[in-house]
Amino acid sequence: MANENNTLPDLKAIRPPLDINLGPTSFLLKVSLGTFSSSSSSHKSYYLTFDTGSEFIWLQCEDCMRHPNQCYRQIEPPYPNSKSSSYRSLPCNEHPLCNPNECIGDSCAYNVRYIDGSHSTGILAHEMFTFPSTSGHDENVLLVFGCGIDNTNSYLEDEDLKEAGIFGMGYGTRSFVTQTNSISHGKFSYCFPPVRQAAQGLPVYFRLGSDITYYSGLTSTQLLRYEGDESYYINLLDMSINNVRLNIPLSYFQKGGPDMGGCLFDTGTTLTRVSRPAYQILSRAMDRHLTTADTSLVRGVGILGYDLCYRRGNPASGHVNLPSITFHFEGNADMVVQPETSFYINSQDFDYEYICLAMGPSDGTRMTIIGSETQANQLFIYDISAQRLYFGSRDCSENP
């Protein structure tokens, strides 16, 4: 068990499970936390959005139900932190992860806001988290997390959500990968199967440190870090359709000011968004390619957040005549996205087959955000200390 300064024991590799979510965020991480004596279980379990685009771990706590605070709707009751014997709020200004003079009463406070408009405010605390491991039994890890007492999300306010908060894996001292550095050694990996496969109950995990396998055939590019930004950026140079370069101007992908421009991988985002001027080139080229390769395609209206959509008559043809898309990153590092991942196809809800490019244009930020759908069947290894991102095509149903 970890001690109060968060020094971790020599654990077998912890291997937290990921779970599919058929909602705005595709993959959730299951966490168990707390120490409870009067419950049928010694801890409580929740699902948090697995997010490489932010650094902070938080979940909704019981005080969000007290007026005038607010909770968003979730399936499980908010975390009953007052009933956990291992919960300890951090005293104001007395812990390195506290922001100076940011307090609620005598406790350290936090306030996080996200690009989509959602936010959480609450108290910083120590709590015991429990994870499965390769040793075959659970391991306990003491973590600093946010106990959210005033929270909003930007979607699905009219139904109960599976996700109870955020599990931040981005740059920063509060990130899980940083707090567990003696286990992770600044490295983590994941491999998402396509959502349809994951929904069939295939086990999915993310791995840390020595539990990671570097397979042959992986390529790598430099991880970039910008001051005040928790996301993992990379230099995107161009894109291709079926190996034909689009020759997109480099300026369309370059990083500008905070939350402006650049390219990043974000597991907390489902749909890939391409910088609007670059997307206009991509969509025009894709339209020419598709209507030439398959004359039965008829342009349709966008659905489910997808912008470029077509319909064709049954019987369904699936991914026939649909191209691959390649992202060309700095260092001759190419990520090829196969049609099964880069296109959404629905032949069940219509009298015809509906096909959409599983990407869309970004908003005014001109950022290119590669979401979890596009990352499917690719193994990603983040080596933060070496500032490298390794990746390569894999069958993620094998849970590499």
C-alpha positions as CSV (number, residue, x, y, z in Angstrom):
1,M,0.0,0.0,0.0
2,A,1.3,3.4,-0.9
3,N,2.3,5.9,1.8
4,E,1.3,9.5,2.3
5,N,4.0,10.9,0.0
6,N,2.6,8.7,-2.8
7,T,5.7,6.5,-3.0
8,L,4.5,3.3,-4.8
9,P,5.6,-0.2,-3.9
10,D,7.2,-2.6,-6.3
11,L,3.9,-3.8,-7.8
12,K,3.2,-6.3,-10.5
13,A,2.0,-4.4,-13.5
14,I,-1.4,-2.9,-12.9
15,R,-3.6,-3.4,-16.0
16,P,-6.8,-1.2,-15.8
17,P,-9.7,-2.4,-17.9
18,L,-11.3,-0.2,-20.6
19,D,-15.0,-0.5,-21.5
20,I,-16.9,0.6,-24.6
21,N,-19.4,3.4,-24.3
22,L,-21.8,3.9,-27.2
23,G,-22.0,7.7,-26.5
24,P,-19.9,10.8,-27.1
25,T,-16.8,9.2,-25.7
26,S,-16.0,5.7,-26.9
27,F,-13.8,4.2,-24.2
28,L,-14.2,4.4,-20.4
29,L,-11.8,3.2,-17.8
30,K,-13.2,1.3,-14.9
31,V,-11.9,2.4,-11.5
32,S,-12.5,1.1,-8.0
33,L,-11.8,3.4,-5.1
34,G,-12.3,4.0,-1.4
35,T,-12.4,1.8,1.7
36,F,-15.9,0.9,3.0
37,S,-16.7,-1.4,5.9
38,S,-20.5,-1.4,5.7
39,S,-20.9,-2.2,2.1
40,S,-21.1,-5.6,0.3
41,S,-17.9,-4.4,-1.5
42,S,-14.9,-2.8,0.2
43,H,-14.8,-0.2,-2.6
44,K,-17.0,1.6,-5.1
45,S,-16.6,1.2,-8.9
46,Y,-17.1,3.9,-11.5
47,Y,-16.4,4.5,-15.2
48,L,-14.3,7.5,-16.2
49,T,-13.6,8.8,-19.7
50,F,-10.1,7.7,-20.7
51,D,-8.7,11.0,-21.8
52,T,-5.2,11.6,-23.3
53,G,-6.3,15.2,-23.9
54,S,-6.3,16.3,-20.3
55,E,-4.2,15.6,-17.2
56,F,-6.7,15.5,-14.3
57,I,-8.5,12.6,-12.6
58,W,-11.9,13.6,-11.1
59,L,-15.4,12.2,-10.5
60,Q,-18.6,13.4,-9.2
61,C,-18.9,13.3,-5.4
62,E,-21.9,13.3,-3.0
63,D,-21.7,17.0,-2.2
64,C,-22.7,17.9,-5.8
65,M,-26.2,17.0,-4.7
66,R,-26.3,19.8,-2.2
67,H,-27.9,23.0,-3.3
68,P,-26.7,25.2,-5.0
69,N,-24.1,22.8,-6.4
70,Q,-24.9,20.7,-9.4
71,C,-24.3,17.2,-10.8
72,Y,-24.9,15.9,-14.2
73,R,-27.0,12.8,-14.5
74,Q,-25.1,9.5,-14.2
75,I,-26.2,5.9,-13.6
76,E,-24.4,5.3,-10.3
77,P,-24.9,7.6,-7.3
78,P,-22.1,10.2,-6.9
79,Y,-19.1,8.9,-4.9
80,P,-19.9,8.8,-1.1
81,N,-16.5,10.2,-0.1
82,S,-17.5,10.9,3.5
83,K,-18.1,7.2,4.1
84,S,-14.6,6.1,2.9
85,S,-12.1,5.6,5.7
86,S,-9.2,6.2,3.2
87,Y,-10.4,9.5,1.8
88,R,-8.4,12.6,2.9
89,S,-8.8,16.1,1.5
90,L,-5.6,17.9,0.9
91,P,-5.0,20.9,3.3
92,C,-5.0,24.2,1.6
93,N,-1.5,25.3,0.2
94,E,0.2,22.2,1.8
95,H,0.6,19.8,-1.1
96,P,2.6,20.3,-4.3
97,L,-0.4,19.4,-6.4
98,C,-2.5,22.2,-4.9
99,N,-2.8,25.5,-6.7
100,P,-1.6,28.3,-4.4
101,N,-4.5,30.0,-2.5
102,E,-7.1,28.0,-4.4
103,C,-9.2,26.6,-1.6
104,I,-12.7,25.6,-0.5
105,G,-12.7,26.0,3.3
106,D,-9.5,24.5,4.6
107,S,-9.1,22.2,1.6
108,C,-7.3,22.5,-1.7
109,A,-9.7,23.2,-4.5
110,Y,-9.6,22.7,-8.3
111,N,-11.5,24.1,-11.3
112,V,-11.2,22.5,-14.7
113,R,-12.9,23.5,-17.9
114,Y,-12.8,21.8,-21.2
115,I,-13.0,22.9,-24.8
116,D,-16.5,21.5,-25.2
117,G,-17.8,23.7,-22.4
118,S,-18.1,21.1,-19.6
119,H,-16.4,21.8,-16.3
120,S,-15.8,20.4,-12.8
121,T,-15.1,22.3,-9.5
122,G,-14.3,20.5,-6.3
123,I,-11.8,19.4,-3.6
124,L,-8.4,17.8,-4.1
125,A,-8.0,14.7,-2.1
126,H,-6.0,11.5,-1.5
127,E,-7.9,8.2,-2.1
128,M,-7.0,4.6,-2.5
129,F,-7.6,3.3,-6.0
130,T,-7.8,-0.4,-6.7
131,F,-6.7,-1.9,-10.0
132,P,-6.4,-5.5,-11.4
133,S,-2.9,-6.5,-12.1
134,T,-0.8,-9.2,-13.9
135,S,-0.2,-10.8,-10.5
136,G,-3.8,-12.1,-10.6
137,H,-5.0,-10.0,-7.7
138,D,-5.9,-6.4,-7.1
139,E,-3.3,-3.8,-6.2
140,N,-3.9,-0.5,-4.3
141,V,-2.5,2.8,-5.4
142,L,-2.9,6.1,-3.5
143,L,-3.8,8.9,-5.9
144,V,-4.6,12.5,-5.8
145,F,-7.9,13.1,-7.5
146,G,-10.7,15.7,-7.7
147,C,-13.8,15.2,-5.7
148,G,-16.3,17.1,-7.9
149,I,-19.0,19.1,-6.1
150,D,-20.1,21.3,-9.0
151,N,-20.1,19.7,-12.4
152,T,-21.6,20.0,-15.9
153,N,-21.2,18.2,-19.2
154,S,-22.0,19.5,-22.7
155,Y,-24.1,16.5,-23.9
156,L,-27.0,14.2,-23.2
157,E,-28.4,16.1,-20.2
158,D,-31.7,14.2,-20.6
159,E,-30.4,10.8,-19.7
160,D,-28.2,9.1,-17.1
161,L,-24.6,8.7,-18.2
162,K,-22.3,5.8,-17.7
163,E,-19.3,8.0,-17.2
164,A,-18.9,9.6,-13.7
165,G,-15.9,11.8,-14.5
166,I,-12.5,12.0,-16.3
167,F,-9.4,9.9,-16.1
168,G,-6.7,12.2,-17.3
169,M,-3.6,10.8,-19.0
170,G,-2.2,14.0,-20.5
171,Y,0.9,16.0,-19.7
172,G,1.0,17.3,-16.1
173,T,1.9,16.5,-12.5
174,R,-1.7,15.4,-11.7
175,S,-1.9,12.9,-14.5
176,F,-2.2,9.3,-13.7
177,V,0.9,8.4,-15.7
178,T,2.9,11.0,-13.7
179,Q,1.6,10.1,-10.3
180,T,2.4,6.4,-10.9
181,N,5.8,7.1,-12.4
182,S,7.6,4.4,-10.4
183,I,5.3,1.9,-12.2
184,S,4.8,3.6,-15.5
185,H,8.3,5.0,-16.0
186,G,6.6,7.7,-18.1
187,K,5.1,5.1,-20.6
188,F,1.7,3.9,-21.4
189,S,0.0,2.1,-24.3
190,Y,-3.4,1.2,-25.5
191,C,-5.0,-0.5,-28.5
192,F,-8.7,0.1,-29.2
193,P,-10.7,-2.4,-31.3
194,P,-13.4,-0.9,-33.5
195,V,-16.4,0.1,-31.5
196,R,-18.5,-2.7,-33.0
197,Q,-16.0,-5.3,-31.8
198,A,-15.6,-3.8,-28.4
199,A,-19.3,-3.8,-27.9
200,Q,-19.2,-7.6,-28.2
201,G,-17.4,-7.8,-24.9
202,L,-13.8,-8.2,-26.0
203,P,-11.4,-7.3,-23.1
204,V,-9.5,-4.1,-23.6
205,Y,-6.8,-2.8,-21.3
206,F,-4.2,-0.1,-21.2
207,R,-0.7,-0.9,-20.1
208,L,2.0,0.8,-18.2
209,G,5.8,0.6,-18.1
210,S,7.3,-2.8,-18.3
211,D,4.0,-4.3,-19.2
212,I,4.3,-2.7,-22.7
213,T,5.5,-4.8,-25.7
214,Y,7.3,-3.0,-28.5
215,Y,6.2,-5.0,-31.6
216,S,8.2,-5.1,-34.8
217,G,6.9,-2.7,-37.5
218,L,6.1,0.2,-35.2
219,T,7.0,3.6,-36.4
220,S,7.5,6.7,-34.3
221,T,7.2,10.5,-34.3
222,Q,8.1,13.2,-31.8
223,L,5.7,14.1,-29.1
224,L,5.4,17.9,-28.7
225,R,4.5,19.8,-25.6
226,Y,3.3,23.4,-25.4
227,E,3.3,25.5,-22.2
228,G,0.0,25.4,-20.5
229,D,-1.4,22.6,-22.7
230,E,-2.0,19.1,-21.4
231,S,-2.4,17.4,-24.8
232,Y,0.0,15.3,-26.8
233,Y,0.7,17.1,-30.0
234,I,2.5,15.8,-33.1
235,N,3.5,17.4,-36.4
236,L,1.1,16.4,-39.1
237,L,2.5,17.2,-42.6
238,D,-0.1,16.0,-45.1
239,M,-2.8,13.4,-45.8
240,S,-3.4,10.9,-48.6
241,I,-6.4,9.1,-50.1
242,N,-5.4,5.6,-51.3
243,N,-1.7,6.7,-51.3
244,V,-2.4,9.8,-53.4
245,R,-1.0,12.8,-51.5
246,L,-3.4,15.8,-51.1
247,N,-0.6,18.3,-50.8
248,I,-2.3,20.2,-48.0
249,P,-0.4,23.4,-47.1
250,L,1.6,22.8,-44.0
251,S,0.2,26.0,-42.4
252,Y,-3.2,24.4,-42.1
253,F,-1.8,22.0,-39.5
254,Q,0.7,24.3,-37.7
255,K,0.2,25.2,-34.0
256,G,-0.8,28.7,-33.2
257,G,-1.7,30.1,-29.8
258,P,-3.4,28.2,-26.9
259,D,-6.1,25.9,-28.2
260,M,-5.4,27.1,-31.7
261,G,-4.1,24.9,-34.5
262,G,-1.8,21.9,-34.3
263,C,-2.6,18.2,-34.4
264,L,-3.2,15.9,-31.4
265,F,-4.4,12.5,-30.4
266,D,-7.3,12.6,-28.0
267,T,-9.0,9.4,-26.7
268,G,-11.6,11.6,-25.0
269,T,-13.0,12.6,-28.4
270,T,-14.8,10.1,-30.6
271,L,-15.0,11.8,-34.0
272,T,-11.9,13.0,-35.7
273,R,-11.9,16.7,-36.5
274,V,-9.6,18.0,-39.2
275,S,-8.6,21.7,-39.5
276,R,-11.3,23.3,-41.5
277,P,-9.2,24.5,-44.5
278,A,-7.5,21.1,-44.6
279,Y,-10.8,19.3,-44.3
280,Q,-12.2,21.2,-47.3
281,I,-9.3,19.8,-49.4
282,L,-9.8,16.3,-48.0
283,S,-13.6,16.3,-48.5
284,R,-13.4,17.6,-52.1
285,A,-10.8,15.0,-53.0
286,M,-12.8,12.3,-51.2
287,D,-15.9,13.2,-53.1
288,R,-14.1,13.0,-56.4
289,H,-12.6,9.7,-55.5
290,L,-15.8,8.1,-54.3
291,T,-18.1,9.2,-57.1
292,T,-15.5,8.0,-59.6
293,A,-14.8,4.7,-58.0
294,D,-18.5,3.9,-57.4
295,T,-21.1,5.6,-59.6
296,S,-23.9,4.2,-57.6
297,L,-23.1,6.5,-54.7
298,V,-25.5,9.5,-54.3
299,R,-24.6,12.4,-52.0
300,G,-26.8,12.5,-48.9
301,V,-27.2,14.7,-45.8
302,G,-24.8,14.5,-42.9
303,I,-25.9,12.5,-39.9
304,L,-24.6,11.7,-36.4
305,G,-22.0,14.5,-36.7
306,Y,-20.6,13.2,-39.9
307,D,-20.4,15.8,-42.7
308,L,-19.6,13.9,-45.9
309,C,-22.3,11.2,-46.5
310,Y,-23.7,9.1,-49.4
311,R,-26.3,6.5,-50.0
312,R,-26.5,3.6,-52.3
313,G,-29.1,0.9,-52.9
314,N,-29.2,-2.5,-51.3
315,P,-27.9,-5.2,-51.3
316,A,-25.2,-3.7,-49.0
317,S,-21.7,-3.5,-50.4
318,G,-20.0,-2.7,-47.2
319,H,-16.5,-1.2,-47.6
320,V,-16.2,-2.1,-51.3
321,N,-14.7,0.8,-53.3
322,L,-13.9,2.8,-50.1
323,P,-10.3,4.0,-49.8
324,S,-7.7,4.1,-47.0
325,I,-6.7,7.4,-45.5
326,T,-3.1,8.1,-44.5
327,F,-1.9,10.7,-42.0
328,H,1.7,11.7,-42.7
329,F,3.6,12.7,-39.6
330,E,7.1,14.2,-39.1
331,G,9.9,11.6,-39.3
332,N,8.4,9.6,-42.2
333,A,5.8,8.2,-39.7
334,D,2.7,7.3,-41.6
335,M,-0.5,6.1,-40.0
336,V,-2.7,4.3,-42.5
337,V,-6.4,4.2,-41.6
338,Q,-8.3,1.4,-43.3
339,P,-11.8,1.9,-44.8
340,E,-13.3,-0.2,-41.9
341,T,-12.1,2.5,-39.5
342,S,-12.4,5.7,-41.6
343,F,-16.0,5.2,-42.8
344,Y,-19.3,4.8,-41.0
345,I,-21.8,2.4,-42.7
346,N,-25.4,1.8,-41.8
347,S,-27.6,-0.5,-43.8
348,Q,-30.0,-1.4,-41.0
349,D,-31.9,1.8,-40.3
350,F,-32.6,2.8,-43.9
351,D,-34.0,1.3,-47.1
352,Y,-30.5,1.8,-48.6
353,E,-26.9,1.7,-47.5
354,Y,-25.7,4.9,-45.9
355,I,-22.0,5.7,-45.9
356,C,-20.2,8.6,-44.2
357,L,-16.6,9.7,-43.9
358,A,-15.9,9.2,-40.2
359,M,-14.3,12.6,-39.9
360,G,-15.5,16.2,-39.9
361,P,-14.2,19.8,-39.9
362,S,-13.0,21.4,-36.7
363,D,-14.5,24.6,-35.4
364,G,-12.8,28.0,-35.2
365,T,-9.8,26.5,-33.4
366,R,-8.3,25.1,-36.6
367,M,-7.1,22.1,-34.5
368,T,-6.8,18.6,-36.0
369,I,-8.0,16.2,-33.3
370,I,-7.6,12.5,-34.1
371,G,-10.3,10.8,-32.0
372,S,-10.8,7.3,-30.8
373,E,-12.7,6.1,-33.8
374,T,-9.8,6.8,-36.1
375,Q,-7.3,5.3,-33.6
376,A,-9.0,1.8,-33.8
377,N,-6.8,-1.2,-34.6
378,Q,-3.6,0.9,-34.0
379,L,-1.3,0.2,-31.1
380,F,-0.1,3.4,-29.5
381,I,2.8,3.7,-27.1
382,Y,3.5,7.0,-25.4
383,D,7.0,7.4,-24.1
384,I,6.8,10.7,-22.4
385,S,10.4,10.8,-21.1
386,A,11.8,10.2,-24.6
387,Q,9.1,12.4,-26.1
388,R,8.2,9.8,-28.7
389,L,4.9,8.3,-29.9
390,Y,5.2,4.8,-31.3
391,F,2.3,3.4,-33.3
392,G,1.5,0.7,-35.9
393,S,-1.4,-1.3,-37.3
394,R,-2.5,-4.2,-35.0
395,D,-5.5,-6.4,-34.5
396,C,-6.6,-4.9,-31.2
397,S,-9.0,-7.7,-30.5
398,E,-5.9,-9.6,-29.5
399,N,-5.3,-7.1,-26.8
400,P,-1.6,-6.5,-27.5
